[in-house]
Amino acid sequence: MFLRLISLFSLVVLIGAGSIGGFAQESKDEKQEEKKPEVKADKDAAKNVTAEQVAESAIVIYGLGGGRLTLNQIRKTAHERGKVSVVNAEGKSEQASYQRWTQRAETLDKEKIRLDQDFPNAKYSLVFNDEKVFGIFNDAVFTPNQEATNAFQNQIVHGLEALLRYKENESKIALAGKEKVLGVEYYLLDVTDKQNRSTRFYISTKSFRVMMLDYQENGVKFRRKFYDYNYAQGTLVPFRSVLWADDKMVEETEVGTVTFGQKIDAGLFSAG
């Protein structure tokens, strides 16, 4: 499928190649001379790739060729079910089933998101609405502690949507070069939102998928890795992710099902 998806900078190279094809009537030696700049152009295009070209190429891939237009049309709402394993304050792992509802907005900070988590000894919800976070327990609204609030907000502001909607969010992007990790080469793309919250995305130079991202908070370096990419209603979704805090794994999420475009009851995001 990816063979049909041409990144922006590759397209520039192909256009350059097309101009060479117009000299079909020239001598063999002249053709060979004309091909030399083409090879150089190919190398230069790969070397001089810009942050916007990398970001836009990734958006095309996640939208299965349709880019942000496809993403905006299909992901107006989202309902996700799965399982999550988190490490508690005592260092023990706790498992829970979860559901997440998302009502898409023009910008990421205006979205409405609800996360229900069902642990063996507790069931509660966290809601992001009007740029605020509140909790619901037994139909009663409560204020989550700062750690829980930060963890929930970080899933939003330091997630894949921060890259896929960087223009809508008026975020700044910058290319920090390339890096090889375990033999895989990545573009390092920094995305900084209007609140100066920065996320570094590791984007495969071959597939343009985000394989991991980094961000820092209170002196702690977080890294989220993405696995098991698959297609859901024509858009690309990682069905498993693992979050690390420094060198310690603190969360693992496995998506069971995800559906887009279904009607969501607005009351899910209400405080009462």
C-alpha positions as CSV (number, residue, x, y, z in Angstrom):
1,M,0.0,0.0,0.0
2,F,2.8,2.4,0.9
3,L,4.3,2.1,-2.6
4,R,1.4,4.2,-3.8
5,L,2.0,6.9,-1.3
6,I,4.6,9.4,-2.4
7,S,6.1,11.7,0.1
8,L,6.3,15.4,-0.8
9,F,10.1,15.5,-1.2
10,S,10.0,12.3,-3.3
11,L,7.5,14.0,-5.5
12,V,9.9,16.8,-6.2
13,V,12.5,14.3,-7.3
14,L,10.0,12.5,-9.6
15,I,9.1,15.8,-11.2
16,G,12.8,16.5,-11.9
17,A,13.1,13.0,-13.4
18,G,10.2,13.8,-15.8
19,S,12.0,16.7,-17.2
20,I,14.9,14.5,-18.2
21,G,12.6,12.2,-20.1
22,G,11.9,15.0,-22.6
23,F,15.3,14.6,-24.2
24,A,14.6,11.3,-25.8
25,Q,15.9,12.4,-29.2
26,E,19.4,13.3,-27.9
27,S,22.4,11.2,-28.4
28,K,23.3,8.5,-25.9
29,D,26.2,10.5,-24.5
30,E,24.0,13.5,-24.0
31,K,21.4,11.4,-22.2
32,Q,24.0,10.0,-19.8
33,E,25.2,13.5,-19.0
34,E,21.6,14.6,-18.3
35,K,21.1,11.7,-15.9
36,K,24.0,12.8,-13.6
37,P,22.1,15.8,-12.2
38,E,19.1,13.5,-11.6
39,V,21.2,11.3,-9.2
40,K,22.5,14.4,-7.4
41,A,18.9,15.8,-7.2
42,D,17.8,12.6,-5.6
43,K,20.5,12.8,-2.9
44,D,19.9,16.5,-2.4
45,A,16.2,16.0,-1.9
46,A,16.8,13.3,0.7
47,K,19.5,15.4,2.4
48,N,17.6,18.7,2.4
49,V,14.2,17.4,3.6
50,T,12.4,20.0,5.7
51,A,10.4,19.6,8.9
52,E,7.1,20.3,7.0
53,Q,7.8,17.7,4.4
54,V,8.4,15.1,7.1
55,A,5.3,16.1,9.0
56,E,3.1,16.3,6.0
57,S,4.3,12.9,4.7
58,A,3.4,11.3,8.0
59,I,0.0,12.8,7.9
60,V,-0.6,11.4,4.4
61,I,0.4,7.9,5.7
62,Y,-1.9,8.0,8.7
63,G,-4.7,9.1,6.5
64,L,-4.0,6.3,4.0
65,G,-3.2,8.7,1.2
66,G,-6.0,11.2,2.0
67,G,-4.0,13.0,4.7
68,R,-5.7,15.4,7.1
69,L,-8.9,15.5,4.9
70,T,-9.4,11.8,5.5
71,L,-8.5,12.0,9.2
72,N,-10.9,14.9,9.8
73,Q,-13.8,13.2,7.9
74,I,-13.4,9.8,9.5
75,R,-12.3,10.7,13.1
76,K,-15.1,13.1,14.0
77,T,-15.7,10.9,17.0
78,A,-13.8,7.9,18.3
79,H,-14.7,5.1,20.7
80,E,-11.9,2.9,21.9
81,R,-11.9,-0.2,24.1
82,G,-8.9,-2.1,25.5
83,K,-6.8,-3.1,28.4
84,V,-4.2,-1.1,30.3
85,S,-1.5,-2.1,32.8
86,V,-0.1,0.7,35.1
87,V,2.5,0.7,37.8
88,N,1.1,2.2,41.1
89,A,2.9,4.2,43.7
90,E,4.1,1.0,45.4
91,G,5.7,-0.2,42.2
92,K,3.1,-2.9,41.6
93,S,1.4,-3.4,38.3
94,E,-2.4,-3.1,38.1
95,Q,-4.5,-4.2,35.2
96,A,-7.7,-2.6,34.1
97,S,-10.1,-2.5,31.2
98,Y,-10.8,0.9,29.7
99,Q,-13.0,2.8,27.3
100,R,-12.2,6.1,25.7
101,W,-14.6,8.5,23.9
102,T,-13.4,11.5,21.9
103,Q,-15.4,14.3,20.3
104,R,-13.1,16.0,17.8
105,A,-12.8,19.8,17.7
106,E,-11.0,22.3,15.5
107,T,-8.0,22.2,17.8
108,L,-6.7,19.6,20.2
109,D,-7.2,21.8,23.3
110,K,-10.9,22.2,22.5
111,E,-11.6,18.5,22.2
112,K,-13.8,16.5,24.6
113,I,-12.3,13.3,25.9
114,R,-13.6,10.8,28.5
115,L,-11.5,7.8,29.8
116,D,-13.3,5.1,31.9
117,Q,-11.0,2.8,33.7
118,D,-12.3,-0.4,35.5
119,F,-9.7,-1.7,38.0
120,P,-10.4,-4.7,40.3
121,N,-10.9,-2.4,43.3
122,A,-12.1,0.8,41.7
123,K,-14.0,2.2,38.7
124,Y,-13.8,5.8,37.7
125,S,-13.7,8.2,34.8
126,L,-11.4,11.2,33.8
127,V,-12.9,13.8,31.6
128,F,-11.1,16.5,29.5
129,N,-13.5,19.4,28.6
130,D,-13.0,23.1,28.2
131,E,-9.2,22.6,28.8
132,K,-10.0,21.3,32.3
133,V,-9.8,17.8,33.8
134,F,-12.3,16.4,36.3
135,G,-13.1,13.0,37.6
136,I,-16.3,11.0,38.1
137,F,-16.8,8.3,40.7
138,N,-20.1,6.7,41.5
139,D,-21.8,9.6,39.5
140,A,-20.1,12.1,41.8
141,V,-17.6,14.7,40.4
142,F,-14.2,14.9,42.1
143,T,-10.9,16.7,41.4
144,P,-8.2,14.2,40.5
145,N,-4.8,14.6,42.2
146,Q,-2.1,16.4,40.1
147,E,-0.3,13.2,39.2
148,A,-3.4,11.7,37.7
149,T,-4.3,14.9,35.9
150,N,-0.9,15.3,34.4
151,A,-0.8,11.7,33.2
152,F,-4.2,12.1,31.5
153,Q,-3.3,15.4,29.9
154,N,0.0,14.1,28.7
155,Q,-1.8,11.4,26.7
156,I,-3.5,14.2,24.9
157,V,-0.9,16.9,24.4
158,H,2.0,14.5,23.9
159,G,0.2,12.0,21.7
160,L,0.1,11.3,18.0
161,E,-2.5,14.0,17.4
162,A,0.0,16.6,18.4
163,L,1.8,15.8,15.2
164,L,-1.1,14.9,13.0
165,R,-2.8,18.3,13.8
166,Y,0.2,20.5,14.3
167,K,-1.1,23.1,11.8
168,E,-4.6,23.3,13.3
169,N,-2.9,23.7,16.8
170,E,-0.6,26.4,15.5
171,S,2.4,24.4,16.8
172,K,5.9,25.0,15.7
173,I,7.9,22.2,14.1
174,A,11.6,21.7,13.7
175,L,13.7,18.9,12.3
176,A,16.5,17.8,14.6
177,G,18.2,15.6,12.1
178,K,18.3,11.8,11.9
179,E,19.1,9.0,14.3
180,K,19.5,5.3,14.1
181,V,18.0,3.2,16.9
182,L,18.6,-0.5,16.9
183,G,19.4,-0.3,13.2
184,V,16.2,1.7,12.2
185,E,16.7,5.2,10.9
186,Y,14.4,8.0,12.1
187,Y,13.7,11.6,11.4
188,L,13.6,13.5,14.7
189,L,10.8,16.0,14.5
190,D,10.2,18.4,17.4
191,V,6.6,19.7,17.8
192,T,6.1,22.6,20.2
193,D,2.5,23.8,21.0
194,K,1.4,27.3,21.9
195,Q,1.9,26.5,25.6
196,N,5.5,25.7,24.9
197,R,5.0,21.9,25.5
198,S,7.4,20.1,23.3
199,T,7.3,16.5,21.9
200,R,10.0,14.8,19.9
201,F,8.6,12.3,17.3
202,Y,10.8,9.5,15.9
203,I,9.4,9.0,12.4
204,S,10.7,6.1,10.3
205,T,12.5,7.3,7.2
206,K,11.0,4.4,5.3
207,S,7.4,4.1,6.4
208,F,6.8,7.6,7.9
209,R,5.2,5.9,10.9
210,V,5.8,7.3,14.3
211,M,7.5,4.5,16.2
212,M,8.2,6.4,19.5
213,L,8.1,9.9,21.0
214,D,9.8,11.7,23.9
215,Y,8.9,14.5,26.2
216,Q,10.0,15.8,29.6
217,E,8.1,16.8,32.7
218,N,9.5,17.8,36.1
219,G,12.9,16.5,35.2
220,V,11.6,13.1,34.1
221,K,12.1,11.9,30.5
222,F,9.1,10.0,29.2
223,R,9.2,7.8,26.1
224,R,6.2,6.2,24.5
225,K,6.8,3.4,21.9
226,F,4.2,2.3,19.4
227,Y,3.6,-1.2,18.1
228,D,1.2,-3.3,16.1
229,Y,0.1,-0.8,13.6
230,N,-3.1,-1.7,11.6
231,Y,-5.9,0.1,9.7
232,A,-9.1,1.1,11.3
233,Q,-11.7,2.5,8.9
234,G,-9.0,3.7,6.4
235,T,-6.7,5.3,9.0
236,L,-3.5,4.0,10.6
237,V,-3.7,3.1,14.3
238,P,-1.1,1.6,16.6
239,F,-2.9,-1.0,18.7
240,R,-0.2,-1.3,21.4
241,S,1.9,1.3,23.2
242,V,4.3,1.3,26.1
243,L,5.2,4.3,28.2
244,W,8.6,4.6,30.0
245,A,9.5,7.1,32.7
246,D,13.3,7.4,32.5
247,D,14.3,3.7,32.5
248,K,11.1,2.3,34.1
249,M,8.1,1.0,32.3
250,V,5.0,2.7,33.8
251,E,2.2,1.9,31.4
252,E,1.2,-0.6,28.7
253,T,-1.9,-0.1,26.6
254,E,-3.5,-2.6,24.2
255,V,-6.4,-1.5,22.0
256,G,-9.0,-4.1,21.5
257,T,-11.4,-2.2,19.2
258,V,-11.6,1.3,17.9
259,T,-14.5,2.8,15.9
260,F,-14.8,6.2,14.3
261,G,-17.7,8.4,13.3
262,Q,-20.4,7.0,15.6
263,K,-22.7,9.4,17.5
264,I,-21.6,10.1,21.1
265,D,-23.9,11.3,23.9
266,A,-22.7,14.8,24.9
267,G,-23.6,13.9,28.5
268,L,-20.6,11.7,28.7
269,F,-18.4,14.8,28.9
270,S,-20.6,16.7,31.4
271,A,-19.9,17.2,35.1
272,G,-23.5,16.6,35.9
